[in-house]
Amino acid sequence: MDIIKLLKDKTKKPIKKRMAIEDALSGGILTVDDLADIKDNINEKEIGLILEAAEAVTNTNPAIFNLKWLKFAEEYVVSKNNTVKREASRIIGNIAHLFPDDLESVIPKLIANAEEGGTVVRWSGAYALAKIILVPAYINTDLYDVMMFLFDKEENNGAKNQYLSGLKKAKELRKT
């Protein structure tokens, strides 16, 4: 698949491009190595479209993603583009359970987004953190207290609900 050609094609609408990327990711035609090779030749909007497609696939079939995807998404959690941050954070949330030993470096970035970002960035940070807290290695860590602090501070109900969901489940798991 010529991903750059697809992304630059002005005759295709973004939804069609995203669907083609989703299909290519699901079918193994497009890999994270392919994306790493082209990332310097595409803009933030195009990265956002790729991450949006990857998020959709990680939501339905996370097992096809490897550790390189976690690192690829982590790189974009600190983007200046809110769409890119949002999708990267959601990818991390969707695949965090697959890589429990590789989440340490991304957690502070997600916390920073949860404290300082716009609503969609805070929501996606809360989403990812709520998934990470359920990874057995993190249930009984300081992350629980940090999330409680973020929950108390958060004003947006959508983001609060993400924290609440993760914290409730983690509280039950902490009892066992």
N, C-alpha and C positions, 0 to 999 in steps of 0.2 A: 504494500500500500504506500502510495506517495502522499504522506501526511501533509507535507508542505503544500503540495498542489491542491489537495482538498481544502486546507485552511484558507488558501489565497483565492479560491474559486468564488468569484463574485456572483455567479449564477445560482449558487446554492444558498438557501437560507440557513441560519445557524442551527436550527432544530434538525435539519437534514444532515448537516455536518456532524452534529453531536451523535445522532443515531448511527451514522456510518462509523464513527470512532468507537462507540459502544460495541457495535458488532465486531469490529476488528480486534478490540481488546478481549471480548468474550471468546472469540475464535482463535486467539493466540497469534493473529496476523500482525498485530501491533504490540510491541513490548516496551517496557520501561527503558530498555537500552536504546531502542529506536528514538524514544522521546528525549533521552539524555543527549543523544547525538545532534538533535535539531533545536534544542531549547534556546540556543543563542541566536537562531535565525527566525524566531517568531516573536510576536509581541505579547504583552500581558493579556490582552483580550483573547488571543488564540490559546495561550496557556490556560486561561480560565475555562475556555470551551473544552479543552482536553481534560482538565481536572473535573469539570462537571460530568463529562462522560464516564471518567474513571470512578467518580463517586457513585454514579448510578449502578455501575457494575459491582463495585465493592459492597453496595447495599444488598444486592441480590446473590452475589457469588464471591464472597471475600476470599475463599480458599484458593482462587486462582492467582492471587497477588502474593508477591514475595517480599523479602526484606528490602530489596532495592526500591520497591514502591513506597514503603514507609519512609525511607530516606529521601526519596524524590518529593513526596508530599511535605515532609518536614522542611525542606528547603523553601517551600512556598508559604508556609505558615507565617513567615515574617515579611511577606510581600507588601508593597505599598498599595496594591490593588485589593479592595475589600472582597470582590468576587473570588479572586484567587485564594485569599486567606480563608474564606468560608469553605470553599470546596476542598482545599488541602486539609483543613481541620476535620471536615466530615470524613474524608478518606481515612485519616488516622483513627478516628473514632470507630469506623467500620472494621478496620483490620487490627486494631490494638491487641485484641485477644490472641492473635496469632504470633505476636512477637513480644511476649512479656518481659524479656530481658533486654529489650532495645528501645524502651520508652523514656528513659531518664533524661535524654537531651531535649526531647520535644515538650515535656511537661512544663518547664519554665516559660517556654514560648507561648504555649496555650494559656497559661495563667496570665501572662502579660496581655494577651489579646482579650482575655475575659475581663481584665481590669480597665483597659484603656480604649478598646475598639468601639466602633459604632455598633448598633443593635445587632445586625446580622453577624458581625465578627464575634461579639460577645456570646450570642446564641450558639454559634458553631464551636466556640471554645468550650462552652458549657457542655455541649453535646459530646465532644471528644473526651473531656475530663470525666463526664458521667459514665462513659464506656470504660475508660482506663481504671477508674476506681473499682470496677467489678473484676478486674484481672486479679487473681488471687495474690499476686506479689504486692499489690497496692492497697488491698482492703484495710489492712491494719497499719497504714503509714500516716505520716503527717498530711498527706494529700486529702484525707477525709476532713481534717480541721480547716485546711485551706479552702476546700469546697464549701464548708459551712460558712466561712467568712464571706466568700464570694456570693453565696446564696443570700445571706443577710444584707449585703450591700447592693445587690442587683435590684433594679426597679422594673425591668421589663418582665412581664409574666411569662413569656415564652422561654426566656433564658432561665428564669427561676424554676420553671417546670422541668427543664432539662436537669438542673442540679438536683431538684427534689427527687426525680425519678432515680437517678444514680445513687443518691444518698440513702434513700429508703431501702433499695435493694442491698446496698453495701452494709447498712445497719443490720439487716437480717442475716447476711452472710457472716458478719462479725460475731454474731451470737453462737454460730455453730463451730 
